[in-house]
Amino acid sequence: MREAKTVAIIGAGPVGLAAAAHVLEQGLRPVVLEAGSSAGHAVRQWGHVQLFSPWQYNVDRAAARLLASTGWNSPAPDLYPTGAELIECYLEPLATKTVLAAHVHTLSRVTAISRVGFDKLKTEGRQAAMFEIRFQNGQAPKVVWADAVIDASGTWHSPNPAGANGLRAIGEDQAAAKTAYGMPDVLGKDRARYAGKIVAVLGGGHSAIGTLTDLAKLAEQVPETRPVWLLRGRDPAKAFGGGANDKLAARGELGAAFAALVAAGLIAVESDFRVSHLIPDGPRLIVGTAAGCCGRHVVVDELIVATGFRPDLDFVRELRIQLDPAIECPVALAPLIDPNQHSCGTVRPHGARELAQQEHDFYFAGMKSYGRAPTFLMITGYEQVRSIAADIAGDREAAERTELVLPETGVCSRSMAPEANQGCGGVVFSGVDACCVGDANAGRADKTGCG
Ligand SMILES: Cc1cc2nc3c(=O)[nH]c(=O)nc-3n(C[C@H](O)[C@H](O)[C@H](O)COP(=O)(O)OP(=O)(O)OC[C@H]3O[C@@H](n4cnc5c(N)ncnc54)[C@H](O)[C@@H]3O)c2cc1C
């Protein structure tokens, strides 16, 4: 008998750990390589943030089965954890108290992947060759061989820069001391840095509006604090989200509360603001849309760049990867999640079929599978890895099956337009039968549109 296939899983975030649980259930052997010192390393960086999805959407089913055997008390399904609680009550026990503990290797940063004896150019016999995964664990460079690879390394560690053109703004390196990325803990451990300061937040997504909302709270405590919202788009209302229509109620409420703060003038708004230059100016920073002092600019004490994330594709360079040229996600997924077309967080459930690459037995999963698109939900990732594990194990029927009902957020930007009655945005998606859950359900009921 052949030994069980080895599946290398990159990243011990929520989706990497779920992948390991599904791989084990399929009778395969997972090897999880995590760059950080513990599971949930990326989530830990935003541990102060409250999730907008309640527990019922945050726990993978195979992971829950593993945890159940340790006497785990599952959290109340309708409560909203913070990132720190997600780690404490779920990811940490999953990675350290279940059988997964023997398969998770922390402080193991993957640096490169190829096929044993095959460079990217060589085709004949390629599919049968093992993957060679190189990683650093602080000692010597290490190698592991695997039959399949699931890259669930997320995007947290590669944030987008401030420049509106996707490049680092001119002067961004020199402005490093006054610039932070992602979601600093402005009410907690980073409070001293931001209290009483003029703080610009650049971006139009949930991270930006969450941080601005916290800065407005900080301004209640320290009135000199002045939050400034820098927005590339012309219409601030687009960032307010689906409000009461969002079935992820916490997300809808965040948008509605933020809209009220803006309306009350508690957050200064600079829309249509496309950053090109960051110029340190004594203790302050000039954030400008043109070179020199004559262009449109704001002068601030601190800048928080919350312009989203992009996948790190460096370590998969020697593999045959095909990605959508704009979104940098697997090609079949692109029309489902293209933010130019719709903003639903409720992409139709999908799995191995959409995520497979020309490089046989290599898959992107989790946040990284969405490339630059901002709407990923953990529960989508859990269904992805269930299907991928089945595919690797050769169970095509289970790989094709859809076992997930996603929350319908009803926040598809295009479905709100009166003329939109052909699916989100009236777009015809090649090879895809629905653009989101609402659209799939409407289709099943012989209707058109997004429900
Ligand atoms: C602030 C914030 C709030 C969010 N809130 C929600 C929410 O409420 N509900 C929801 O469903 N989703 C939410 N998301 C989106 C998403 O579900 C989470 O980001 C989730 O953590 C993604 O899980 P993941 O496992 O795909 O990636 P990550 O959690 O990013 O995990 C990837 C792991 O890979 C490791 N890694 C990276 N590079 C390497 C490497 N080269 N080698 C080895 N390991 C590596 C990282 O250290 C990390 O531990 C939120 C995202 C953010 C940023």
The ligand as an ORCA input file, in Angstrom:
! r2SCAN-3c Opt
* xyz 0 1
  C      -9.107     43.456     10.400
  C      -9.795     42.290      9.748
  C     -11.043     41.891     10.178
  C     -11.675     40.794      9.582
  N     -12.921     40.413     10.034
  C     -13.514     39.324      9.509
  C     -14.769     38.865     10.010
  O     -15.372     39.469     10.873
  N     -15.306     37.746      9.462
  C     -14.694     37.042      8.456
  O     -15.221     36.007      8.031
  N     -13.524     37.480      7.945
  C     -12.915     38.585      8.438
  N     -11.709     39.020      7.930
  C     -11.184     38.401      6.687
  C     -10.498     37.039      6.855
  O     -11.455     36.055      7.152
  C      -9.393     37.010      7.884
  O      -8.339     37.832      7.448
  C      -8.816     35.617      8.131
  O      -7.829     35.720      9.117
  C      -8.225     34.983      6.856
  O      -7.747     33.705      7.193
  P      -6.544     33.006      6.403
  O      -6.242     31.767      7.163
  O      -6.893     32.914      4.979
  O      -5.320     34.033      6.480
  P      -4.516     34.631      7.752
  O      -5.383     34.712      8.959
  O      -3.888     35.877      7.268
  O      -3.419     33.534      8.034
  C      -2.327     33.323      7.193
  C      -1.165     32.769      8.018
  O      -0.083     32.469      7.130
  C       1.128     32.879      7.753
  N       2.116     33.132      6.678
  C       2.185     34.182      5.834
  N       3.216     34.034      4.981
  C       3.804     32.851      5.298
  C       4.920     32.131      4.767
  N       5.645     32.606      3.741
  N       5.249     30.938      5.329
  C       4.534     30.439      6.368
  N       3.467     31.085      6.911
  C       3.109     32.268      6.372
  C       0.742     34.117      8.524
  O       1.666     34.384      9.550
  C      -0.651     33.760      9.027
  O      -0.627     33.157     10.303
  C     -11.061     40.106      8.528
  C      -9.791     40.519      8.084
  C      -9.167     41.596      8.694
  C      -7.802     42.001      8.204
*
